[in-house]
Amino acid sequence: MKITIFGAGAIGGLMAARLAQRTEAQVSVVARGPHLEAIQRHGLVLRCEGEQSSVQLPATSDSASLGVQDVVIIAVKTCSLPHSLPALAPLIGPDTVVVPAMNGVPWWFFSGFGGALEGMRLEGVDPGGRIAAAIAQQQVLGCVVYPTAYVAEPGVVQHTGRWDLHLGEPDGSLSQRSQDLQFLLEQAGFNCMRSSDIRRDIWTKLIGNASFNPVSALAVASLDRMLADADVHDLLLGLMKEVIAVGQALGLDTGEDPGQRLLRGRALGVVKPSMLQDLEGKRPMEHESLTGAVLAVGARLGVAVPLTQAVHGLIRLRAFNLGAQ
């Protein structure tokens, strides 16, 4: 199986390294800048559980040189995807499986959803419908990513926790292609499960992402510090309740208890959510697919989300002021 990871940063680099080290798949990465140069010189270095390993694999900024792939795992920021479409195009043939390993509500979420929101486009996620026009819906295999990692230095990815991945067809079927990829990811050491309701799984993760991520960037604080502050704790609780309410209005009852979700967060200790990492690195932030998506869907369904609205406005301004939109 020919697999390209498009965007070999923290999560993309983690997936690429493990797949290349532990499976027979032909794994390549598309990256850029000093990170790419380091991978080309020294291989992709993975630090994991106190050990360091390096793997040599094809790495390029010229995706056309890799040709059409069996699987393309997209691991760029959601805000970067519209601008990345020309570079993605040479990798995707009519039978390529496209796996968005990305945070937040994806561009394809409401295609095939049914009901009043069938086909709804989130302008903040897919401006002008460019992504949907470029990537055929039937080629998408949904994915929810729970591992945490960061780029410690160019060419070096540090894994910090969890190995859980969820794969699921948007139509709820348990397809052969999802089974084939699940098998490879499990070989690579991930705890990979196939889901018959991947949208519910996406919304379950969103409950944490739409609260922890933007608040960490606004407060410039790690998870432990946020949860130790009573007022910030209550803000996070309120945000989670709003995301849950919008999910319930969508018919996506996650069964999540926000209080328990915060307790699980406390157990993780000193963790920098990805949006705080992006803020510190002056990189674009993914607020549109997180709080922006909750706000847009809540407005369509008549569900009030005042805390989400306030946090979204603040994080949008912070991103703008830093030039990191």
N, C-alpha and C positions, 0 to 999 in steps of 0.2 A: 504494500500500500504506500503510495506517495502522499506524504503529508507536509504541507507548509504551514508554519505558524507565522502569521502576518502580524508583526509587532512582538519582538522578543524581549520585552521589558520584564517586569517582575513575574507576572503570571504566565505570559507567553514564554519567557525564558525557562521557567520552572517546568512547564509542560514539554517544551522542546528537549530540554536536557534529559528528563526522565524517559521520554519516548525513544530518544536516540540511544540512550545507555542500555535500555532494558528490553527493547523490542526489535523485530526484524524490519520494521517500517523504514522507508527511505525518508528521513526527516530533514527538512531545510527550514531556514528562517529568513524573513525579510525584516531588516532593521536599518538603522541609519546612525550617522554621526560617530562620536567616539566609542559608543557601545558596539556598533558594528565593527569598527576598526579593531577593537580589542578582541572580539570574537574571531575575526579573521586571523589575527596574529597568534592568539594563545588558545583558541577554542572557547567554548561556552563553559564558564566555571560555575558550579553549583555548590553552595555551602548548605549542608543539611544535617541536622542532628549531630553536630560536632565534627562532621567530616567534610572534606573538600574533594571534589572530583572535577575533571575537565573532560569535555567531549568535543571532538572535531566534527563539524558538520557544515554543509554548504550554507553560507551566509552572504547575503547580498542586499543591495538597495534596488537592484534591477530585477524586479519580479519576472519580467519577460524572459530572462535567462533561465528560469526554472521550468517554464512550460506549464501546461495544464496538469492539475493535481487531482488525486482521488478525493482528498479531504483538505479543506482550507480552514484552519482555526484562526478566527479573527480575535486578536488580543490587544487591539489599540483602544484608546479611550473613545467612548461613544461620541464625544464632540469632535473627534478627529476623523471619524469614519466617512462623512460626506466628502471630505477633501482627499481621502485615500482611494476612492473608487477607481480612478484611472490606473493606479498601481495594482489594484486587486484584479482588474479585468483579465490580464493574461493568464492568471492562475486558474480561472473558473471556466470549465467546459460544460457541456450540457448535462453531464452525469456527475459533476463535482458536488460533494456534500459540503455545505458551508455551515460552520459551527461558530456562532458569535459567543465567545467566552468573555462577556462584557457585563458591566454593572448596569442596573436599572432596567427600565421598561424598554424593550427593543422595538425597532421600527416595525417588525412584523406582527406585533402582539395582537392587534385587532383584525388582522386579515384572517377570515375564517372563524372569527369569534362568535358571530351570530348576534341576534338581537339588535337593539337600537344603536349600539356602538360598532356594528359590523363595518369594517373598513376605515374606522376613524384613524386619521393620521395625526401624530403628535408633531407639530411644526418644529418644536424645539429639538426633537430627536432626529427627524428626517425632513429638513427644510426643502420645500418644493417637491417632496416625494422622490428625491433623487436616488436614495438607497433602494427603495422598493422597485424603482424602474430598472435598476442595475442588477439586482440579485433576485432571481425567480423564487417565489414563495415555496415552491415544491422542492427546492434545493436546500432549504434551511432546516437544520436540526438544532432545536433549542438546547441551551446549556446554562446551568447555574454553577458558579464557581465559588467554593468556600475556602480554599487554601489562602494563606496570607504569606506574602513575600515582599521583598524590596530589592532594588538594584543597589548593592553596597558600593560598587564602583564600576566603571565601564567594563563590561564583559563578565561581571560577577553578580550572580543572583543569590540572595540569602533567603532561604525558606524559614518562616517563623511559626507556622502552625497549620494544622489540619490538612487533610488529603481528600476531602469530600467533593465529588462532582456529581451533578445530576444531568442526564441527557433525556430529551423527550421530543417526540414528533409533535408539531403544532396541532395535528389532527388527533392526537391521543393514541395512535397505533403504536404497537411495539414492533418496530420494523427490523428487518435483517441488517440494514445499514447501522442502526443504532446499536444492535447487538455486536456487530463487528468492531465498532469503535469502542464500545464498552470493554470488550475483551482486551483490546490493545492498551487502553488506559489502566485497566486492572493489572496487566502485565507490567506496566510502568510504575506501579505502586500506589495508584490512586484508589480511593474507595468510591467506585463509580456505580451509581444505580440508574436504572432506566425508569422513567416516570410516564404514567399515562395522563398526567395533568401538569405539564411543565409550566403553564401559566400560573397555576397556584403556587408552584415552587418558586417561580420568579417573584411573585408578590410576597411570599414568605420572607425571602431575603431582603426585599425592598423595605420591609418594616424596620430592619436595622440600618440599612444603607441610607435611607432618607432621613434618618435621625442622627446617628453617630457621625456620618461623614460631614455634612454641612456644619454641624455645631462644632466639631473638632477644628474645622478651618476657621470658623468665626472666633472661637475661644483660643485658638492656637494651643490646644491642650490634648494630651493623649487620653485614651479611654479611661484609665484609672483615675486621672485627675478630674475628668468630667463627672464620673459617677460618685466621686467623693464629695462633690459640691451639691448640697441639698437642692438648691434652686435649679442648677443645670440638670440634675437628676429628674426633677419634676418636668422641666421642659422636654427632655427626651421622652419621658413617659407620655406627655401630651401629644407629641409628634407621632409616636407609635400608635396611639389610639386613633389618630386621624387617618393614618395609612390603613389601619385595620378596617375602619368604617368605610372608606372608599372601596376597599377590597370586597367587603360584604355587599355593598351596593352593586358591585360587578358580578356577584355570585361566586366570589372566590373567598370562601370562609377558610382561613388558614388554621384556625384553632389556636392561634398564638395567644399567650398570656403576656402582655407587655411587661408586667412586673417580673415574671420569670425570665423574660428575654434580657432584662437589665441585670438580673442576678448572674446569668450566664456570661454577660459582658464583663462583669466585675471579676469573674474567675479568670479571665484572660490576662489580667494584669496590665503591664505597660505595653500598650499597642497604639501605634499611630495609624489611624484610618487613612485610606488611600488619598482622600481629598486633602488631608493635612500634609501628606507627603508631597502632593502636587503643589500645594500652596508654597511650601518651603523650597521646592525646586522651581518655582515660578512657571509651572506647566499649566496648560488648560485644565479646567475642572469640569466634572461631569454633572453639574447641578441640574441641567435640563432633563436628563433621563431619570433623575431621582425626585427631588422636590418639585421640579417643573412638571413632570409627568403626573404626579399626585394632584397637583393644583389643577392641571388641565382636565383630568378625568373627573375630579370632584366637581368642577364647574359644570361639566356636561351632565352630570348625574344629580346636581342640586345638593351635594354634600358639602357642608361648610368645613373648611380647613384653615382657620385663621392663623394658627401657629405655623403651619407649613407655608402659607402665603408670606408671612413676615420673614421667616428664615430664608425662603427662596429669594425674596427681594434683597435681603442683606448679602447673601452669598453671591448673587449676580453682580451687585455693586462692588463687592470685594474683588471678584474676578476681573471686572472691568478696570478698576483702579490699578490693578497689578499688571494689566495687559495680558492676563491669563484667561481670557474668555474661552 
